[in-house]
Amino acid sequence: MPKKLLNKINEFDPEITKNARNLGIYDEIAKKHESSGRCVFCNLKAKYVIYEYKGWALSVNLFPRSTGDLIVVPKRHLETYREMTPEDHLAMAYLNQLGIDLLDRGLNITGIYLLLRDGRGTDKTVKHLHGQVMNYWKGLIDWHPEEEILAPIEAAVRLREALNKEK
């Protein structure tokens, strides 16, 4: 969609939010918000939040990939998994479970996909750390193996060596 048209639409109109990915305009909307300098997850709107727990929020994803696409997000700005405290891990786990339960009870969704992307090259459009609790459906993920895979036994050896270097 040309930028002139994108500027004229209300990107928070429910028809736009639910269809932005299929319409091919989600990436432009995300870039627009990132360039504003305001983090969308630091400024979550209360009307989208389902539940808050110990500094974290369970919210609907405004630009979902499927019905019941939820996000679990810290209210303070974190960008990486490594920044999480033990309390953060417990809060995130609690909200993941609550999200799973609510999708089952509220939308009859029983197939769940938990997603947490961390680091560069993960195709995250929002830098603020967040997990997703998603309705799993065939086609959600296009699984295919890397062309060059390290043999599992070699990976185990290298990872044990890395662990031993830490001790």
C-alpha positions as CSV (number, residue, x, y, z in Angstrom):
1,M,0.0,0.0,0.0
2,P,1.4,3.4,-0.9
3,K,2.5,5.5,2.1
4,K,0.1,8.3,1.1
5,L,-2.8,5.8,1.5
6,L,-1.4,4.3,4.7
7,N,-1.4,7.8,6.3
8,K,-5.1,8.2,5.5
9,I,-6.3,5.0,7.0
10,N,-7.1,4.5,10.7
11,E,-4.7,1.7,11.4
12,F,-6.5,1.0,14.7
13,D,-9.9,0.4,13.0
14,P,-10.8,-3.2,14.0
15,E,-11.1,-4.2,10.3
16,I,-7.6,-2.9,9.6
17,T,-6.0,-4.4,12.7
18,K,-7.4,-7.9,12.1
19,N,-6.5,-7.9,8.4
20,A,-3.3,-5.8,8.3
21,R,-1.0,-8.8,7.8
22,N,-3.2,-10.3,5.0
23,L,-3.4,-6.8,3.4
24,G,0.4,-6.5,3.4
25,I,0.3,-3.3,5.4
26,Y,1.5,-4.5,8.8
27,D,5.2,-4.0,8.2
28,E,4.6,-0.4,7.2
29,I,2.4,0.3,10.2
30,A,5.1,-1.2,12.5
31,K,7.9,0.8,10.8
32,K,5.8,4.0,11.3
33,H,5.4,3.4,15.0
34,E,9.0,2.4,15.5
35,S,10.2,5.6,13.8
36,S,8.0,7.6,16.1
37,G,10.4,6.9,19.0
38,R,7.5,5.6,21.2
39,C,7.5,2.0,22.2
40,V,4.0,0.6,21.5
41,F,4.3,-2.0,24.3
42,C,5.4,0.7,26.9
43,N,2.2,2.5,25.9
44,L,-0.3,-0.4,25.8
45,K,-3.9,0.8,25.8
46,A,-5.9,-0.5,28.8
47,K,-8.8,-1.5,26.5
48,Y,-6.7,-4.2,25.0
49,V,-5.2,-5.6,28.2
50,I,-6.9,-8.7,29.6
51,Y,-5.0,-9.0,32.9
52,E,-2.0,-7.5,34.7
53,Y,0.2,-9.4,37.0
54,K,3.4,-8.3,38.9
55,G,4.5,-5.7,36.3
56,W,3.5,-7.8,33.3
57,A,0.4,-7.7,31.0
58,L,-1.6,-10.2,29.1
59,S,-3.1,-8.5,26.1
60,V,-4.6,-9.2,22.7
61,N,-2.3,-8.8,19.8
62,L,-3.6,-5.7,17.9
63,F,-2.3,-7.2,14.6
64,P,-3.0,-10.9,15.1
65,R,-2.0,-13.9,13.0
66,S,-5.0,-15.8,14.1
67,T,-8.0,-15.6,16.4
68,G,-6.9,-15.4,20.0
69,D,-3.4,-14.2,19.3
70,L,-2.2,-12.9,22.7
71,I,1.0,-11.2,23.9
72,V,2.6,-11.4,27.3
73,V,4.7,-8.3,27.8
74,P,6.6,-6.6,30.7
75,K,5.2,-3.2,31.5
76,R,8.8,-1.8,31.9
77,H,10.9,-1.8,28.8
78,L,13.0,-4.9,28.4
79,E,14.5,-5.9,25.0
80,T,16.1,-9.3,25.7
81,Y,15.4,-12.4,27.6
82,R,18.6,-12.1,29.5
83,E,17.3,-8.9,31.2
84,M,14.5,-10.8,32.9
85,T,14.6,-11.4,36.7
86,P,13.5,-14.6,38.3
87,E,10.3,-12.7,39.3
88,D,9.8,-11.8,35.6
89,H,10.1,-15.5,34.6
90,L,7.4,-16.4,37.1
91,A,5.1,-13.6,36.0
92,M,5.5,-14.5,32.3
93,A,4.8,-18.2,33.1
94,Y,1.7,-17.3,35.1
95,L,0.4,-15.1,32.2
96,N,1.2,-17.8,29.6
97,Q,-0.8,-20.3,31.6
98,L,-3.7,-17.8,32.1
99,G,-3.7,-17.1,28.4
100,I,-3.8,-20.8,27.5
101,D,-6.7,-21.3,30.0
102,L,-8.6,-18.3,28.7
103,L,-8.2,-19.3,25.1
104,D,-9.7,-22.7,25.9
105,R,-12.6,-21.3,28.1
106,G,-13.4,-18.2,26.1
107,L,-12.7,-19.2,22.5
108,N,-12.6,-23.0,22.6
109,I,-9.0,-23.0,21.4
110,T,-7.0,-26.0,22.6
111,G,-4.1,-26.1,20.3
112,I,-1.5,-23.6,21.5
113,Y,1.8,-22.3,20.2
114,L,4.0,-20.4,22.6
115,L,6.5,-18.1,21.0
116,L,9.4,-16.0,22.4
117,R,11.8,-14.5,19.9
118,D,15.0,-13.0,21.3
119,G,17.9,-11.4,19.5
120,R,18.7,-10.0,16.1
121,G,17.4,-11.9,13.0
122,T,14.2,-13.1,14.6
123,D,11.9,-10.9,12.5
124,K,10.5,-9.1,15.6
125,T,8.9,-5.8,14.6
126,V,8.7,-4.5,18.1
127,K,12.0,-4.4,20.0
128,H,10.3,-4.6,23.4
129,L,10.5,-8.2,24.8
130,H,7.2,-10.1,24.4
131,G,6.0,-13.6,24.2
132,Q,3.0,-14.8,22.3
133,V,0.3,-17.3,23.2
134,M,-1.2,-18.2,19.9
135,N,-3.9,-20.4,18.4
136,Y,-2.0,-23.2,16.7
137,W,-3.3,-24.0,13.2
138,K,-1.7,-25.9,10.4
139,G,0.2,-23.4,8.3
140,L,1.0,-21.0,11.2
141,I,4.6,-22.0,11.0
142,D,6.4,-23.0,7.8
143,W,8.9,-25.5,9.3
144,H,11.9,-26.4,7.2
145,P,15.4,-27.5,8.2
146,E,18.4,-25.3,7.8
147,E,20.6,-26.3,4.9
148,E,23.7,-26.9,7.0
149,I,22.9,-28.4,10.4
150,L,25.5,-29.2,13.1
151,A,25.3,-32.9,14.1
152,P,23.4,-33.3,17.4
153,I,26.4,-35.0,19.0
154,E,28.7,-32.2,18.0
155,A,26.2,-29.6,19.3
156,A,26.1,-31.5,22.6
157,V,29.9,-31.5,22.9
158,R,30.2,-27.8,22.1
159,L,27.4,-26.9,24.5
160,R,28.9,-28.9,27.4
161,E,32.3,-27.3,26.7
162,A,30.6,-23.9,26.9
163,L,28.9,-24.9,30.2
164,N,32.2,-26.1,31.6
165,K,34.0,-22.8,30.7
166,E,31.4,-21.0,32.9
167,K,32.3,-23.1,36.0
